[in-house]
Amino acid sequence: MECIFCKIIKKEVPADIEYEDQKIVAFRDIKPRAPIHILIVPKEHRIKSAADISEEDLLLVGKLILVAKKIAEKKGLIKDGYRLTFNVGPNAGAVILDHIHLHLLGGGKLGPEA
């Protein structure tokens, strides 16, 4: 069974896309925890979570962070700040457990639970 992210990548499920290239897609979270909450997702469904990152994944993980920075710049978040988060496992708040993704949160003062 394909995950929801794979369905979004294939355009089988609609999403509010903020960024897309050959390797990455970024879209608004459907249950935002901040005024701006964007998920940055590799198109390839290979890495389950940050706990599964290996040496061969460093370029892709770096690209996730660079894309987050570009989106933050575009959204005007650089001056006031933003948060980048990988949630690893359900106790950390992860809902999608089998397709790595980076959360970009900003647009206001972020508390500890964002």
matplotlib code that plots the C-alpha trace (Angstrom):
import matplotlib.pyplot as plt

x = [0.0, 1.3, 1.6, -0.2, 3.0, 3.5, -0.1, 0.5, 3.8, 1.9, -0.9, -3.5, -4.3, -4.5, -2.1, -1.2, 2.2, 4.8, 7.8, 8.6, 11.7, 12.8, 13.7, 11.6, 8.0, 6.9, 3.3, 1.2, 0.4, -3.4, -3.3, -0.9, 0.7, 1.9, 0.6, 3.1, 3.6, 5.1, 6.2, 9.3, 9.3, 11.7, 9.9, 11.7, 10.1, 13.3, 14.1, 11.5, 12.7, 15.6, 16.6, 17.2, 19.5, 22.8, 25.9, 24.5, 21.5, 23.5, 23.0, 19.3, 18.9, 21.0, 18.7, 15.6, 17.2, 18.2, 14.7, 13.3, 15.6, 14.5, 10.8, 11.5, 13.1, 10.1, 7.7, 9.6, 10.5, 14.3, 14.1, 11.9, 12.9, 11.4, 11.8, 12.8, 11.8, 12.2, 9.7, 11.0, 8.4, 4.9, 6.1, 7.7, 4.5, 5.2, 2.0, 3.4, 6.0, 7.4, 8.4, 10.9, 9.8, 11.0, 8.6, 9.1, 7.1, 7.0, 4.9, 4.6, 6.0, 6.4, 5.9, 7.4, 4.4, 4.5]
y = [0.0, 3.4, 6.1, 9.4, 11.3, 8.9, 9.6, 13.4, 13.0, 11.2, 13.8, 11.2, 13.3, 17.1, 19.2, 22.8, 22.6, 25.2, 23.8, 20.9, 19.7, 16.3, 15.0, 16.9, 18.2, 20.6, 21.2, 22.7, 20.4, 19.7, 20.0, 23.0, 23.6, 27.1, 29.8, 28.4, 24.6, 23.0, 19.4, 18.9, 15.3, 13.4, 11.9, 8.6, 6.5, 4.9, 6.4, 5.8, 8.4, 10.4, 7.3, 5.5, 8.0, 6.6, 8.1, 7.6, 9.9, 12.9, 14.8, 14.2, 15.2, 18.3, 19.2, 18.9, 21.5, 23.7, 23.6, 24.5, 27.5, 28.6, 28.3, 30.2, 33.0, 33.1, 33.3, 36.0, 33.9, 34.6, 37.7, 36.5, 32.8, 29.4, 25.8, 22.7, 19.4, 15.7, 13.8, 10.3, 7.8, 8.3, 9.6, 12.5, 13.3, 11.5, 10.5, 9.3, 6.7, 5.3, 8.2, 10.7, 14.4, 17.7, 20.1, 23.8, 25.9, 29.7, 32.8, 33.6, 32.9, 29.1, 27.4, 24.1, 22.1, 23.4]
z = [0.0, -1.0, 1.6, 1.4, 0.4, -2.6, -3.7, -3.4, -5.4, -8.1, -8.1, -7.1, -4.0, -4.1, -2.1, -1.8, -3.4, -2.4, -4.2, -6.6, -8.5, -9.7, -6.2, -3.8, -3.3, -0.5, 0.4, 3.2, 6.1, 6.3, 10.1, 10.6, 14.0, 13.0, 10.6, 8.1, 8.2, 5.1, 4.7, 2.5, 1.2, -1.1, -4.1, -3.7, -1.0, 0.3, 3.7, 6.5, 9.0, 10.2, 12.3, 9.0, 7.3, 6.1, 4.6, 1.1, 2.1, 3.1, -0.2, -0.2, 3.4, 2.8, -0.2, 2.1, 4.4, 1.5, 0.0, 3.5, 3.6, 0.1, 1.1, 4.3, 2.3, -0.1, 2.8, 4.6, 7.6, 7.7, 9.8, 12.6, 12.4, 11.7, 12.9, 11.0, 12.5, 11.7, 14.0, 14.6, 15.8, 17.3, 20.7, 18.8, 17.0, 13.8, 11.9, 8.6, 9.8, 6.6, 4.4, 5.7, 5.7, 7.1, 8.8, 8.2, 10.8, 11.1, 10.7, 14.4, 17.8, 18.1, 21.4, 22.5, 21.1, 17.5]

ax = plt.figure().add_subplot(projection="3d")
ax.plot(x, y, z, "-o")
ax.set_aspect("equal")
plt.show()
